[in-house]
Amino acid sequence: MYNIEPILHPLGSGITIIDLMEGGIQGRTGCYVIQGEKTAIVETGSSLSKPYILAGLEQLDIRPEQVDYIIVTHIHLDHSGGAGSILPHFPRATVVVHPRGARHLVDPSRLIAGARAVYGELLETAFGEILPVPEDRILIREEGDTIDLGGGRVLTFYDTPGHARHHFSIYDPVSEGIFTGDTIGIRYVKQFTGLEFEPIYPSTSPSEFDREAVFASIEKLEKLGAKRIYHGHFGMTEPATLAFERTRKTVAAFVEIARSSFAPGMDWTILADQLKQYIKEDMAEQGHPVQDLTPFDLDQAVNAKGLLYSLEKEAKNR
Ligand SMILES: [Zn+2]
């Protein structure tokens, strides 16, 4: 029915990741399908990923009317930009979002304006159309709230700022895993980097990155004693402690690098190069010397901008 071949990876415990092929690239951004008596998907990606989700669900023999929940960990466009566009395909589905994100799904004009400022006329090329979600199709989940998928699969939501303030994470008792969006680091998988190992580095993107909030979110999620982490980018880390440790270490390192070279009005490219230098040394330290860091370029540009933004803000408030 769809003119594409979706790439699916079964992860056990009734969880499958559908590759959203963001930017036409494998292993970048994923949509998780959680199958209980009810079905939930986590993340839609942008509307450009819609055909992959629909074809992926078809491959899993899930009919559109069987999708009950579309959960978005936060409202960055690479996670939820396509929510309004895909919702009409699922007649019974509810979009589940953090309290701070809901109004931007209902009225995406501020999201679009913000993204337009960054991407200009390339916005549609990068993320496709961004359509509103009707208010009566939205379910807000706050700290400790749950969703019951039936058969003992009760998902619990936790407020986890750090990457963004409109970010929650979801604990699933069946897999003993947590869907952490971008809060507990990005896992750089083989399909994306071409490397034989899969390192984890943080996303410190603008405009709400907050180091202390990341540490508090790690501490909160660690207490759940989960076994695995499901990253927004990309796939699963097992044991979960590895993702927590890596994120704690590398966020601290990134902020320290940014602080030590920071000057107001500083050129972000200088910091991006320093972050890449750190990544190079850190990978070598883990026994994986790598020369070509091209797959990490874009994220370090974004990370450098986010770190500088947070330091500028801090300097102004002083
Ligand atoms: Zn993301």
Residues whose N, C-alpha, C, O or C-beta is under 5 A from the ligand:
A	BS01	ZN	D78 D182 G232
